[in-house]
Amino acid sequence: MSKNWLVAGALALTASMTATAAYAQSTTVPGEQVGLATGAPLPEGIYALNTFVYQMRDNPSPLDVGVNVPVLVWSTPLVPLGGRIELLVAPPTVFAFGKGNSGLRDLSVNVGTFVGGIWAFDLGNNFGVSLLGGVYLNELNGDRGVLVANNGTTVLPTILPQLASNTYRFGVAASYTGDGWNLTANLTANVYDSPATFGGGGRNLGPGGFAQSYSISDALNLDLTATKKFGKFEIGAIAYGTYNFDTSFKGGNIINAANPTGTPDRGRFLMGGLVGYDLGFATAQVYVARTVVRSIGSFDSTEVSGRLIVPLYSPTPVAAVAAPIIRKY
């Protein structure tokens, strides 16, 4: 796989589903950037990326959760101070699926579109770093959704309360891509306008007993990747997690099926593996992770993710690359 395709999905921008742990999870899904050399600058061009995450939550959660996000990245010709400017847009969709005899209807929620940019630097010797800034425009097109039982009754009036506020996202990443390796660490912060509100009528009464006001926890995510290329195949380890700063009651630590004692949700951490394959016209990746550490108020899950990375346009034809360079990445 060439460097172009290794880092084509520089940002897989998604939104988390918090039907059973409201307010205390970041809008950015933990682990959304594993498998990507997010610290390395992209060659000039346009790239498309689609990532789908399926989160199988352990009992007593009545739901499994899915997230799909298409991303369009324009790696511009602008290189101020030697750093490539990359612009991106992503409109995620979140799904929830009632488990077993839960009696819950499946649903989908359109999440606020993300718009942002990356400033990425090639430091030489196969090292790169990047800075990210952007915003999920939740106040323009966010939809918190309503969880409904099969009999039509409302179970939870607000499943994505963090969409009551625009989410401001900041990130820093570092990558090493030499000798077929992708060693990347990516730190992402989510910051909210809190307290936040939804417009409208009676649906504003949120979990926790307070109406039209949501104190949303700022959060910090860490995504880690260590993979290596073997011909067209890529294989390696991944790890990711999230840390919530606000563990107060209004930070979303409510009493529900997933958190019967209302214990503060400080966060969780997952580990797993990744396999990728160079299809020629695109690159495919599949990765699986399992919760290994969590706070009492959080939850356990097994998460299966699939990704497709496609370079759409380059301003100049891609020349044949010598074998040593291919191995380099």
C-alpha positions in Angstrom: 0.0 0.0 0.0 1.4 3.4 -0.9 1.8 6.2 1.5 -1.1 8.0 -0.4 -3.5 5.3 0.6 -2.0 4.7 4.1 -2.9 8.2 5.1 -5.7 9.0 2.7 -8.2 8.7 5.6 -6.4 11.3 7.6 -9.5 11.9 9.6 -12.4 9.5 10.0 -14.8 11.8 11.8 -17.7 10.2 13.6 -20.1 10.8 16.5 -20.7 8.5 19.4 -24.0 7.0 20.5 -24.8 7.5 24.2 -28.3 6.1 24.6 -27.3 4.4 27.8 -24.7 6.8 29.2 -25.9 10.2 28.2 -23.6 13.3 28.2 -20.5 11.6 29.4 -19.1 10.4 26.0 -17.3 12.5 23.4 -18.9 13.3 20.1 -15.8 12.0 18.4 -15.9 8.2 18.6 -12.9 6.7 20.5 -10.9 4.7 18.0 -12.1 6.4 14.9 -8.5 7.1 13.7 -6.8 3.8 14.5 -5.1 2.3 11.4 -4.5 5.8 9.9 -1.1 7.6 9.8 -2.8 10.8 10.9 0.5 12.5 11.7 1.8 12.3 8.1 0.9 14.9 5.4 -1.1 13.7 2.4 0.1 14.3 -1.1 -1.9 16.9 -3.0 -5.3 15.6 -4.1 -8.8 14.5 -3.1 -9.5 11.4 -1.1 -12.7 9.6 0.0 -13.0 7.5 3.1 -15.9 5.5 4.7 -15.7 3.9 8.1 -18.4 1.8 9.8 -18.2 0.9 13.4 -20.5 -1.7 15.1 -20.5 -1.6 18.8 -21.8 -4.8 20.5 -22.5 -3.7 24.1 -22.6 -6.3 26.9 -25.7 -6.8 28.9 -27.5 -5.2 30.6 -27.4 -2.7 27.7 -30.6 -3.1 25.6 -28.9 -1.7 22.5 -26.2 -2.3 20.0 -24.8 0.8 18.3 -23.5 1.5 14.8 -21.8 4.6 13.3 -21.3 5.3 9.6 -19.2 8.2 8.4 -18.3 9.2 4.8 -15.3 11.7 4.7 -14.1 13.8 1.9 -10.5 15.2 2.2 -8.9 17.8 0.0 -5.2 18.0 0.5 -4.6 21.5 -0.9 -1.4 22.8 -2.6 -1.0 25.2 0.3 2.1 24.5 2.5 2.6 27.5 4.9 5.8 27.2 6.9 6.2 23.8 5.3 3.0 22.2 6.6 0.3 20.9 4.2 -3.2 22.3 4.6 -5.9 19.6 4.3 -9.6 20.5 4.4 -12.3 18.0 5.2 -16.0 17.5 5.7 -17.9 14.5 7.2 -21.7 14.0 7.8 -21.9 11.0 10.2 -25.0 8.8 10.9 -25.6 6.9 14.1 -27.8 3.8 14.4 -29.2 1.9 17.4 -30.5 -1.6 17.3 -32.7 -3.1 20.0 -31.2 -6.4 21.4 -33.2 -9.6 21.9 -36.4 -9.1 23.8 -35.6 -5.5 24.7 -38.8 -4.3 22.8 -36.9 -1.3 21.4 -37.3 0.0 17.9 -34.2 0.5 15.7 -33.4 4.1 14.9 -31.0 6.3 13.0 -29.8 9.8 13.8 -28.1 12.3 11.5 -25.2 13.9 13.4 -24.0 17.5 13.0 -21.7 17.7 9.9 -18.0 18.1 10.8 -16.0 20.8 9.0 -12.3 21.3 9.7 -8.8 21.4 8.7 -5.4 19.8 9.3 -1.9 21.3 9.2 0.5 18.4 8.6 4.3 18.5 8.6 6.8 16.1 7.1 9.7 16.2 9.6 12.0 13.9 7.6 13.2 10.4 8.3 9.6 9.1 8.0 8.3 11.2 10.9 5.3 13.5 10.6 3.1 15.6 13.0 -0.2 17.2 12.4 -2.6 19.6 14.1 -6.3 19.5 13.7 -9.1 22.0 14.4 -12.8 22.0 13.5 -16.4 21.8 14.7 -19.4 19.5 14.5 -22.2 21.8 13.5 -24.7 20.2 15.7 -26.8 23.3 16.2 -27.4 23.5 12.5 -28.4 19.9 11.6 -27.9 17.8 14.7 -30.8 15.4 15.7 -30.7 13.9 19.2 -33.3 11.3 18.3 -35.9 9.6 20.5 -35.7 6.0 21.7 -39.1 4.4 21.3 -40.5 1.0 22.3 -42.3 -1.3 19.9 -45.6 -0.3 21.5 -44.9 3.4 20.6 -44.1 4.7 24.1 -41.1 6.9 24.5 -38.3 5.2 26.5 -35.6 7.9 26.3 -36.4 11.4 24.9 -32.8 12.4 24.3 -30.2 9.8 23.2 -27.6 12.3 21.9 -27.7 15.2 24.3 -24.2 16.4 23.3 -25.8 17.5 20.0 -27.5 20.3 21.9 -24.2 22.1 21.5 -21.7 22.5 18.7 -18.7 20.3 19.4 -15.3 22.0 19.0 -12.6 19.5 18.2 -8.9 19.8 18.5 -6.2 17.2 17.9 -2.5 16.5 17.6 -1.0 13.4 16.0 2.5 11.9 15.4 3.4 9.2 12.9 6.3 7.1 11.9 5.8 5.4 8.4 9.2 3.9 7.6 10.1 0.3 6.7 6.4 -0.6 6.2 5.4 0.5 9.7 2.6 2.7 10.8 3.3 3.8 14.3 0.8 6.6 15.2 -0.5 8.2 18.4 -3.4 10.6 18.1 -4.9 12.8 20.9 -8.3 14.4 20.4 -10.1 16.8 22.6 -13.9 17.6 22.5 -15.0 20.9 24.0 -18.7 21.9 24.4 -20.7 25.1 24.9 -22.2 24.0 28.1 -24.8 24.2 29.5 -26.5 23.6 26.2 -30.2 23.5 25.1 -32.4 22.1 22.3 -35.1 24.2 20.8 -38.7 22.9 20.5 -41.4 21.8 22.8 -42.1 18.9 25.2 -39.1 16.8 24.1 -36.7 19.0 26.0 -37.2 17.2 29.3 -34.0 15.2 29.5 -32.8 12.3 31.6 -31.8 13.4 35.1 -35.0 15.5 35.6 -33.8 18.9 34.3 -35.4 20.5 31.3 -33.8 22.3 28.3 -30.3 22.3 29.9 -27.5 19.8 29.4 -24.1 20.1 31.1 -21.9 18.1 28.7 -18.6 16.7 29.7 -15.5 17.8 27.8 -13.5 14.7 26.8 -10.1 13.5 25.7 -9.6 10.5 23.4 -6.4 8.6 22.6 -6.0 6.4 19.5 -2.9 4.2 19.1 -1.7 2.2 16.0 1.2 -0.2 15.5 0.9 -2.0 12.2 3.3 -3.3 9.5 3.0 -4.0 5.8 3.7 -7.5 4.3 3.3 -7.2 0.6 -0.3 -6.2 0.0 -1.3 -7.1 3.6 -1.1 -4.9 6.7 -1.4 -6.4 10.2 -0.9 -5.1 13.7 -2.3 -3.9 17.0 -4.6 -1.1 18.0 -5.7 0.5 21.2 -8.0 3.4 22.1 -9.9 5.0 24.9 -11.7 8.1 26.2 -11.4 10.1 29.4 -14.4 12.3 30.6 -13.6 15.3 32.7 -17.0 15.9 34.3 -18.3 13.1 36.4 -21.0 15.0 38.2 -24.7 14.1 38.1 -25.4 16.8 35.5 -22.4 15.5 33.5 -24.7 12.6 32.5 -24.2 9.9 35.1 -27.8 9.0 35.3 -29.5 5.9 36.8 -30.5 3.6 33.9 -30.1 0.0 32.7 -26.5 0.4 31.9 -25.7 2.3 35.0 -28.1 1.2 37.7 -26.3 3.0 40.5 -25.6 6.3 38.7 -21.9 5.8 39.2 -19.7 8.5 37.5 -18.4 7.4 34.1 -14.8 8.5 33.9 -14.1 6.5 30.7 -12.8 3.3 29.3 -10.0 1.8 27.2 -10.0 -0.9 24.5 -7.4 -3.1 22.7 -7.4 -5.2 19.6 -6.0 -5.9 16.2 -6.2 -4.7 12.6 -5.9 -6.3 9.1 -5.6 -4.3 5.9 -5.3 -5.2 2.2 -4.3 -3.1 -0.8 -7.0 -3.7 -3.5 -5.2 -1.6 -6.1 -8.0 1.0 -6.6 -8.6 1.3 -2.9 -7.4 0.1 0.5 -9.6 -2.0 2.9 -9.2 -2.3 6.6 -11.0 -4.3 9.3 -10.3 -4.0 13.0 -11.7 -5.5 16.2 -11.3 -4.3 19.8 -12.5 -5.2 23.2 -12.9 -3.2 26.5 -10.0 -4.0 28.8 -10.3 -1.2 31.4 -13.3 0.9 32.3 -14.7 2.9 35.2 -17.6 1.4 37.1 -20.1 3.8 35.4 -19.0 2.9 31.9 -19.7 -0.2 29.8 -18.0 -3.2 28.2 -18.3 -3.9 24.5 -16.7 -5.7 21.5 -16.3 -3.3 18.5 -15.9 -4.4 14.9 -15.0 -1.8 12.3 -14.5 -1.7 8.6 -13.0 1.0 6.4 -12.5 1.7 2.7 -10.0 4.4 1.5 -10.2 5.6 -2.1 -7.9 8.3 -3.7 -10.2 10.2 -6.1 -8.0 12.7 -7.8 -4.4 13.8 -8.1 -3.2 16.9 -10.0 -0.4 14.9 -11.6 -0.2 11.3 -12.7 1.2 9.0 -10.1 4.6 7.7 -11.4 5.8 4.2 -10.9 7.6 3.9 -7.6 10.7 1.9 -7.1 10.4 -1.2 -5.0 12.5 0.2 -2.1 10.2 3.1 -1.8 7.1 0.9 -1.7 8.6 -1.1 1.1 9.4 2.1 2.9 5.7 2.7 3.4 
